[in-house]
C-alpha cells in the first residue's frame, strides 16, 4: 500500500503516489537547475509546469484518480530530460540539437493575439488552415459587406475561439511539439505572458502511442472507415454552420425591418394591429419569435463549430442555461399569445336583415356592383380583407367575401335576406362585430343591384367578416345573372345542368316547384365544354367528376353537402 500526496501544479490539484511524487520532484528540481541564470528562467519553468499539469489532466479519467510512476514516466518522455537542452545556443550555434519526438502535432485553433488587427481571428486561422491571413481578412470583409455573414462569423469566432495566451497554446497553434526545448525557445523569442493561469485544459492527447510495425488489413480498413467518418462529420459541421448562420442572418434582418422599424409607417406593419387581438406590440412579438427560433439555430451553429474545431471554447453553463431560460420564456409567451389570438375566432356571430322585393315583370336581373374603394386599397391583406381609404382619407377594412344564392319562396312574394357573419371571443362579441358590417343593395325596375364588397371600421379588426345574400323567388319567376355575378354565386345554388356555377351567367333560369332552377333554352346534353363526354372539376367548391360514354356513366360530387355517387350502366 503506497501513500498519496496532494500537490498543486499550475493551480490544478492532483493526487499523486508518493514514489511518483519523489521522481516528479527530482525532475522539476533538475529543470530548475538547468535553467538557473538563463534569461526568462522563471517564465520557462512556470510554463513547463503548466504543460506538465495539462498532460497529467489528459491522462486522468476522473478527478479522484491517482497519478502513478507510469504517468510520470510518460510525461517525462514527452517533455524530455533537462540535460538534453543545457547547450548554450548563443555560444554553440552550430552544435547539433537534441532529437525531438518525430511527427507533427495536430494543430489547434487559437486566436493569435500577437499578430492581431482586431481579435486575432484571421491570424489564428492562418496557422490552422495554412492560408495567408490577408486572404482570410478579405474573405471576411467581402461576406460582411454583401451578406452580413462575415461579420457574424467573425464575432462568433472571436467569442468562442480561445486566444493563444501561454507558450504551450502558441506551440499548439503552430502544431509544434510542446517540450522543454520548444518552450525555452519560444520564451526566448519574446513570449512574456506565460505566467497566466491555465485557461483551457481541454487538449488533445499528445503522448506518443506505440504502434505495431505490421499493419494488418483490418487496421487499414479501420483507418479508412474512420477517415470517412471524419469527412462526413466535417461536412455535417459545415452544413450546420451554414444553416444556423443563414437562419440567424434572416432573423436579424426580419427583427430589424419588422420589429424595430414599426415606429415608421411601413406597408403592412399597421395591418398587424387589425389582426391581433392581444394588443401586444409588434416589436415584442418579433423579439419573442426571434428568441424562440434563433436560439435553437444558434446552438445548431455552435454544434457545427464544435464539430470542426476540436478545442472550441465553451460558452459556459451560465450562458447556456440563460439562453435555455430565455427560449422557454419566449415559447411560453408565444403560446399564450397564440391561444389568446385563437380565442378571438372561437365563436361566430350572425345578424340578419330581411326585406320584400317588388318587380313589375316576371324576369329578374341580378347585377353585382363594385366600388372605387378597390382602387384605393393597400396591397397587403389577410383573410380576404384589405385596408382601403374613403374620400376623406380615412382608413377602413374592405373585403369582397360576398356570396349570393337563389332559393324558392314559400309564398308568392319575392324576398331578400342578408346575413352578416363575423368571429369573436364570445357570441355577444361576435354578433356585435357582425352588426357593424356595412353592406347595401338597391332595386331599380326589374334589376336587383348587390354590392360585391363589404366594409367595416378598422376598430372592428379582421375577424372573418363575410356577407351571404339569399334571394327568394316564387315558382315560375325567371332570373338572369349578369356577368358581374360570376365570382359571387354561392356553392349551394341548385340548378339542373352539369355546368360550373360561374357559367350560369349565359342563360335564363326559371324557379321550379322543387326549388331547383331550370335552364331555359339550354341544350339537353350541355356540360362544361358543350359535349357529353363528361368532366372532372377540382376547385374551392370541392370535387365534381362526371364521366359519360355510350355504355356507362359515373358521377361523383364532394362538396359542403357531403358525398354523392351515382353509377349507371346503359344496356
C-alpha positions in Angstrom: 0.0 0.0 0.0 1.5 3.3 -1.1 0.9 6.7 0.4 -0.6 9.5 -1.8 0.3 13.2 -1.7 -1.8 16.2 -2.8 0.1 18.7 -5.0 -0.8 22.0 -6.6 0.7 22.1 -10.0 0.0 25.2 -12.1 -3.1 25.9 -9.9 -4.5 22.4 -10.5 -4.9 19.9 -7.7 -3.6 16.4 -8.3 -3.4 13.2 -6.2 -0.1 11.6 -6.7 1.6 8.4 -5.5 4.5 9.1 -3.0 7.1 7.4 -5.2 5.8 9.2 -8.3 5.9 12.5 -6.3 9.5 11.9 -5.4 10.5 11.3 -9.1 8.5 14.3 -10.3 10.1 16.5 -7.6 13.6 15.4 -8.7 12.7 16.1 -12.3 11.4 19.6 -11.6 14.4 20.4 -9.5 16.7 19.2 -12.3 14.8 21.5 -14.7 15.2 24.5 -12.4 19.0 23.8 -12.1 19.4 23.5 -15.8 17.8 26.9 -16.5 19.4 28.7 -13.5 20.8 32.0 -14.6 19.0 31.8 -18.0 17.1 34.8 -19.3 13.4 34.3 -18.6 14.0 31.2 -16.5 11.0 31.9 -14.2 8.7 32.1 -17.2 10.2 29.0 -18.7 9.8 26.9 -15.6 6.2 28.2 -14.9 5.2 27.2 -18.5 6.9 23.8 -18.2 4.9 23.2 -15.0 1.7 24.3 -16.7 2.4 21.9 -19.6 3.1 19.0 -17.2 -0.2 19.8 -15.5 -2.0 19.7 -18.8 -0.5 16.3 -19.7 -1.5 14.9 -16.3 -5.0 16.2 -16.7 -5.3 14.5 -20.1 -4.3 11.1 -18.7 -6.7 11.2 -15.7 -10.1 9.6 -16.4 -11.6 11.3 -13.3 -10.6 13.8 -10.7 -10.1 11.3 -7.9 -7.6 9.1 -9.9 -4.1 9.0 -8.5 -1.0 9.7 -10.6 1.5 6.9 -10.6 5.0 6.3 -11.8 3.6 5.3 -15.2 2.0 8.7 -15.8 5.2 10.5 -14.6 7.4 8.5 -16.9 5.1 9.1 -19.9 5.1 12.9 -19.2 8.9 12.9 -18.8 9.2 11.0 -22.1 7.1 13.7 -23.8 8.8 16.7 -22.2 12.4 15.3 -22.4 15.2 15.2 -20.0 16.6 18.6 -18.9 20.2 17.7 -19.6 19.2 17.4 -23.3 18.7 21.1 -23.5 21.6 22.6 -21.5 23.6 23.5 -24.5 24.3 27.3 -24.6 22.8 28.1 -28.0 24.4 31.6 -28.1 27.9 30.1 -28.0 27.4 26.8 -29.9 25.0 27.9 -32.6 26.3 25.0 -34.9 26.0 22.4 -32.2 23.6 19.6 -33.1 20.2 19.9 -31.3 18.9 17.1 -29.2 16.5 14.8 -31.1 12.8 15.7 -30.7 9.9 13.3 -31.0 9.2 12.7 -34.7 5.9 13.7 -36.3 4.0 16.9 -36.4 1.4 17.6 -33.7 -2.2 18.2 -34.7 -2.8 22.0 -34.9 -5.4 23.6 -32.7 -7.4 26.7 -33.5 -6.5 29.7 -31.3 -6.6 33.4 -31.8 -3.1 34.8 -32.5 -3.2 37.9 -30.3 0.5 38.8 -31.1 -0.4 39.4 -34.8 -3.9 40.7 -34.4 -5.7 43.6 -36.0 -8.9 43.3 -34.1 -9.3 40.0 -32.2 -6.6 37.8 -33.8 -9.1 35.5 -35.5 -7.7 35.8 -39.0 -4.0 35.3 -37.9 -5.1 32.3 -35.9 -6.9 30.8 -38.9 -3.7 31.4 -40.9 -1.8 29.0 -38.7 -4.7 26.5 -38.6 -5.5 26.5 -42.3 -2.1 27.4 -43.8 -3.7 30.3 -45.8 -2.2 33.8 -45.7 -4.1 36.0 -43.2 -4.6 38.7 -45.9 -6.9 36.4 -47.9 -8.8 35.4 -44.9 -9.4 39.0 -43.9 -10.5 39.8 -47.5 -12.9 36.8 -47.2 -14.5 38.2 -44.0 -14.7 41.7 -45.4 -16.4 40.5 -48.6 -19.1 38.5 -46.9 -19.6 41.1 -44.3 -20.3 43.8 -46.9 -22.6 41.7 -49.2 -24.3 39.2 -46.9 -23.6 40.1 -43.3 -22.4 36.5 -42.7 -18.7 37.6 -42.4 -19.5 40.0 -39.6 -21.5 37.4 -37.6 -18.9 34.7 -38.2 -16.1 36.9 -37.1 -17.9 37.9 -33.9 -18.8 34.3 -33.1 -15.2 33.1 -33.7 -13.9 36.0 -31.6 -16.2 34.9 -28.7 -15.8 31.1 -29.0 -12.2 30.5 -30.1 -9.7 30.9 -27.2 -6.7 33.1 -27.5 -3.2 31.6 -27.6 -2.1 33.1 -24.2 0.5 30.6 -23.0 3.6 29.3 -24.7 2.1 25.8 -24.8 -1.0 27.2 -26.6 1.1 29.1 -29.1 3.1 25.9 -29.9 -0.2 24.0 -30.2 -1.4 26.7 -32.6 1.6 26.1 -34.9 1.4 22.3 -34.5 4.9 22.1 -32.8 5.7 19.6 -30.0 5.3 21.1 -26.6 8.5 20.1 -24.8 11.2 21.8 -22.8 13.3 22.7 -25.9 10.4 24.4 -27.7 9.1 26.1 -24.6 12.6 27.6 -23.9 13.0 28.7 -27.5 9.6 30.4 -27.6 10.2 32.2 -24.3 13.5 33.5 -25.5 11.8 34.7 -28.7 9.8 37.1 -26.7 6.7 35.4 -25.2 6.4 37.1 -21.8 2.8 36.3 -20.8 3.4 32.6 -19.8 2.7 33.3 -16.1 -1.1 33.4 -16.6 -3.1 30.5 -15.2 -4.1 27.6 -17.4 -7.3 28.8 -19.1 -8.2 25.7 -21.0 -7.2 22.2 -20.1 -9.3 20.5 -22.8 -6.4 19.5 -25.0 -5.8 16.7 -27.5 -3.7 13.8 -26.3 -0.2 14.3 -27.4 1.6 11.3 -25.9 3.2 9.0 -28.4 1.3 5.9 -29.0 3.3 2.7 -29.5 2.2 1.1 -32.8 2.9 -2.2 -34.2 5.3 -2.3 -37.1 3.0 -4.5 -39.0 -0.3 -3.0 -40.3 -2.9 -5.6 -40.9 -5.6 -5.5 -43.5 -8.2 -4.8 -40.8 -6.2 -2.0 -39.3 -6.0 -0.3 -42.7 -9.7 -0.9 -43.3 -10.5 0.6 -39.9 -8.4 3.7 -40.7 -10.2 4.2 -44.0 -13.6 3.9 -42.2 -12.5 6.4 -39.5 -11.3 8.8 -42.2 -14.6 8.6 -44.0 -16.5 9.2 -40.7 -14.3 12.3 -40.1 -15.0 13.6 -43.6 -18.8 13.1 -43.2 -18.6 14.7 -39.7 -16.8 17.8 -41.1 -19.4 18.0 -43.9 -22.2 17.9 -41.4 -20.4 20.5 -39.3 -20.1 22.9 -42.3 -23.8 22.2 -43.2 -24.9 23.0 -39.6 -22.9 26.2 -39.7 -24.4 27.3 -43.0 -28.0 26.5 -41.8 -27.5 28.2 -38.4 -25.8 31.3 -39.8 -28.3 31.8 -42.7 -31.2 31.5 -40.3 -29.7 33.9 -37.8 -29.0 36.4 -40.5 -32.5 36.2 -41.8 -33.9 36.6 -38.3 -31.7 39.7 -37.7 -32.9 41.3 -40.9 -36.6 40.4 -40.0 -36.2 41.8 -36.5 -34.7 45.0 -37.8 -37.1 45.6 -40.6 -40.3 44.5 -38.8 -39.7 44.6 -35.1 -37.7 47.8 -34.8 -39.0 49.9 -37.7 -42.6 49.5 -36.7 -42.4 53.1 -35.4 -42.1 54.1 -39.1 -45.1 53.6 -41.4 -44.2 50.5 -43.5 -46.9 49.0 -45.6 -48.4 46.0 -43.8 -47.0 46.8 -40.3 -50.1 48.8 -39.3 -52.2 45.9 -40.5 -50.9 43.8 -37.6 -52.9 45.8 -35.2 -56.1 45.0 -37.1 -55.4 41.3 -37.0 -54.0 41.0 -33.4 -56.5 40.5 -30.6 -53.9 40.6 -27.8 -52.8 44.3 -28.1 -49.1 43.1 -27.9 -46.8 45.5 -29.8 -45.3 44.0 -33.0 -41.8 44.6 -31.8 -42.4 42.4 -28.7 -43.9 39.6 -30.8 -40.9 39.9 -33.2 -38.5 39.7 -30.4 -40.2 36.7 -28.9 -40.2 35.0 -32.3 -36.5 35.9 -32.8 -35.5 34.2 -29.5 -37.8 31.2 -30.0 -36.4 30.5 -33.4 -33.0 32.0 -33.2 -31.7 30.3 -30.0 -32.1 26.7 -31.3 -30.3 27.7 -34.6 -27.6 29.4 -32.6 -26.9 26.1 -30.8 -27.0 24.4 -34.2 -24.3 26.8 -35.4 -22.4 26.2 -32.2 -22.6 22.5 -32.7 -21.2 22.8 -36.2 -18.3 24.8 -34.9 -17.6 22.2 -32.2 -17.5 19.5 -34.9 -15.0 21.5 -37.0 -12.9 23.0 -34.2 -11.6 20.5 -31.6 -10.6 23.0 -28.9 -13.5 25.4 -29.3 -14.1 27.4 -26.1 -17.3 26.6 -24.3 -19.8 29.5 -23.9 -20.2 28.4 -20.3 -23.0 26.9 -18.3 -24.3 30.3 -17.2 -24.8 31.4 -20.8 -26.3 28.0 -21.8 -28.9 28.0 -19.1 -29.6 31.7 -19.6 -30.3 31.0 -23.3 -32.4 28.0 -22.4 -34.5 30.0 -19.9 -34.9 32.8 -22.4 -36.0 30.3 -25.1 -38.6 28.7 -22.7 -39.9 32.2 -21.8 -40.3 33.1 -25.5 -42.1 29.8 -26.2 -44.4 30.3 -23.3 -45.1 33.9 -24.3 -45.8 33.0 -27.9 -48.1 30.1 -26.8 -50.1 32.4 -24.5 -50.4 35.0 -27.3 -51.4 32.3 -29.8 -54.1 30.9 -27.5 -55.4 34.4 -26.9 -55.4 35.1 -30.7 -57.2 31.8 -31.4 -59.8 32.6 -28.8 -60.8 35.7 -30.9 -62.1 33.3 -33.5 -63.8 30.9 -31.1 -67.3 31.9 -31.8 -69.2 33.1 -34.9 -72.0 35.6 -34.6 -74.7 36.4 -37.1 -77.1 39.3 -37.8 -79.8 39.0 -40.4 -81.7 41.6 -42.4 -84.9 40.6 -44.4 -86.9 42.7 -46.9 -89.5 42.1 -49.5 -88.8 42.8 -53.2 -91.2 44.1 -55.8 -90.6 43.6 -59.5 -93.0 44.7 -62.2 -92.1 41.9 -64.6 -91.5 38.1 -64.4 -87.8 38.3 -65.2 -85.4 39.5 -62.6 -81.9 40.7 -63.5 -79.2 40.4 -60.8 -76.2 42.7 -61.0 -73.2 43.0 -58.7 -71.8 46.5 -58.4 -68.2 47.3 -57.5 -66.7 50.3 -55.8 -63.9 52.7 -56.3 -62.7 51.6 -52.9 -61.0 48.7 -54.5 -58.7 51.1 -56.4 -57.7 52.9 -53.2 -56.8 49.8 -51.2 -53.4 48.7 -49.9 -51.8 45.7 -51.5 -51.3 43.9 -48.2 -54.1 42.0 -46.6 -55.2 38.8 -44.9 -58.3 36.6 -44.9 -59.8 38.4 -48.0 -59.6 41.7 -46.0 -57.5 44.7 -47.1 -57.2 48.3 -45.9 -58.9 51.0 -48.1 -59.4 54.7 -47.9 -62.5 56.9 -48.4 -62.8 60.3 -49.9 -61.6 61.9 -46.7 -58.5 59.7 -46.5 -59.8 57.7 -43.5 -58.9 54.0 -43.4 -61.4 51.2 -43.2 -61.4 47.5 -43.9 -62.6 46.2 -47.3 -63.5 42.7 -48.4 -65.1 41.0 -51.4 -66.2 37.9 -49.5 -69.8 38.3 -50.7 -71.8 35.3 -52.0 -75.4 35.1 -53.1 -77.9 32.2 -53.5 -81.3 31.9 -55.1 -84.0 29.8 -53.5 -87.7 29.1 -53.8 -90.0 31.4 -51.8 -92.6 29.8 -49.6 -95.3 32.1 -51.0 -95.9 34.3 -54.0 -93.7 37.2 -52.8 -90.0 37.8 -53.6 -87.7 38.5 -50.7 -84.1 39.1 -49.9 -82.2 38.1 -46.8 -78.7 39.5 -46.0 -76.7 37.5 -43.4 -73.7 39.2 -41.8 -71.1 36.9 -40.1 -68.1 37.6 -38.0 -65.9 35.9 -35.4 -65.4 36.9 -31.8 -64.2 35.7 -28.4 -67.9 35.3 -27.4 -71.3 35.1 -29.1 -72.1 38.6 -27.9 -68.8 39.9 -29.1 -69.1 38.2 -32.5 -72.7 39.4 -33.0 -71.7 42.9 -32.2 -68.9 42.8 -34.7 -71.2 41.3 -37.3 -73.7 44.1 -36.8 -71.0 46.7 -37.6 -70.5 45.3 -41.1 -71.6 47.8 -43.8 -73.4 46.3 -46.8 -76.1 47.7 -49.1 -78.3 46.8 -52.1 -80.9 48.5 -54.2 -83.5 47.7 -56.9 -84.5 49.6 -60.0 -87.3 48.3 -62.1 -86.5 44.6 -62.8 -82.9 44.9 -61.7 -81.5 43.9 -58.3 -78.2 45.5 -57.6 -76.0 44.0 -54.9 -72.7 45.3 -53.6 -69.8 42.9 -54.4 -68.0 44.1 -51.3 -68.4 44.8 -47.6 -66.7 47.4 -45.4 -66.2 47.8 -41.7 -64.3 50.2 -39.4 -60.6 49.3 -38.6 -61.5 49.2 -34.9 -63.5 46.0 -35.6 -60.3 44.2 -36.7 -60.1 41.3 -39.1 -62.5 38.6 -37.8 -63.5 36.6 -40.9 -66.3 39.1 -41.8 -68.5 37.9 -44.7 -71.8 38.5 -46.4 -74.3 35.8 -47.5 -77.2 37.1 -49.6 -80.2 34.9 -50.4 -82.9 35.9 -52.9 -86.2 34.0 -52.6 -88.3 33.8 -55.8 -91.7 32.4 -56.2 -92.4 29.5 -58.6 -92.3 30.5 -62.2 -90.2 33.6 -61.7 -87.4 33.9 -64.3 -83.9 35.2 -63.3 -80.9 36.3 -65.4 -77.5 36.6 -63.8 -75.2 39.4 -65.0 -71.6 38.7 -65.9 -70.6 40.6 -62.8 -72.1 37.9 -60.6 -69.9 35.1 -61.9 -67.4 35.1 -58.9 -70.0 35.6 -56.2 -72.5 32.7 -56.9 -72.8 30.5 -53.8 -71.9 26.8 -53.9 -75.3 25.9 -52.6 -77.1 27.2 -55.8 -79.3 24.4 -57.1 -79.8 24.1 -60.9 -80.5 21.3 -63.4 -77.5 21.5 -65.7 -74.0 19.9 -65.4 -72.1 23.2 -65.7 -69.9 25.1 -63.4 -72.0 27.7 -61.4 -70.0 30.6 -62.9 -71.3 29.6 -66.4 -74.9 30.2 -65.3 -74.5 33.9 -66.4 -75.0 32.9 -70.0 -78.6 31.7 -69.6 -82.1 32.4 -68.2 -83.3 30.3 -65.3 -86.8 29.6 -64.1 -87.7 28.7 -60.5 -89.3 25.2 -60.4 -91.7 23.8 -57.8 -88.9 21.7 -56.3 -86.8 24.7 -55.6 -84.3 24.0 -58.5 -83.6 26.5 -61.2 -84.4 25.2 -64.7 -82.4 26.4 -67.6 -84.5 28.0 -70.4 -83.3 27.3 -73.9 -80.2 25.2 -72.8 -79.2 22.1 -74.8 -80.2 18.9 -73.1 -76.7 17.4 -73.3 -75.0 20.6 -72.2 -71.8 20.2 -70.0 -68.9 22.4 -69.2 -67.4 22.0 -72.7 -70.6 21.6 -74.6 -70.2 17.9 -75.1 -71.5 14.8 -73.3 -68.1 13.2 -72.7 -68.1 14.2 -69.0 -65.9 16.3 -66.8 -63.5 16.4 -63.8 -63.6 19.6 -61.8 -61.5 20.2 -58.6 -61.8 23.7 -57.1 -62.7 25.5 -54.0 -66.2 24.1 -54.2 -64.9 20.5 -53.9 -64.6 17.6 -56.3 -67.1 17.1 -59.2 -66.5 14.1 -61.5 -68.9 13.2 -64.3 -67.8 10.6 -66.9 -70.1 9.6 -69.7 -69.8 7.4 -72.7 -72.1 5.3 -74.9 -72.3 2.4 -72.4 -71.8 3.6 -68.9 -71.9 6.8 -66.8 -70.4 7.7 -63.5 -71.0 10.7 -61.3 -69.3 11.7 -58.0 -69.6 15.0 -56.2 -68.0 16.0 -52.9 -69.0 19.4 -51.5 -70.2 21.0 -48.3 -73.4 18.9 -48.6 -71.5 15.7 -48.4 -70.6 12.9 -50.8 -72.9 11.9 -53.8 -72.1 8.9 -56.1 -74.2 7.7 -59.0 -73.3 5.0 -61.5 -75.4 3.7 -64.3 -75.0 1.1 -67.0 -76.8 1.6 -70.3 -78.0 -1.6 -72.0 
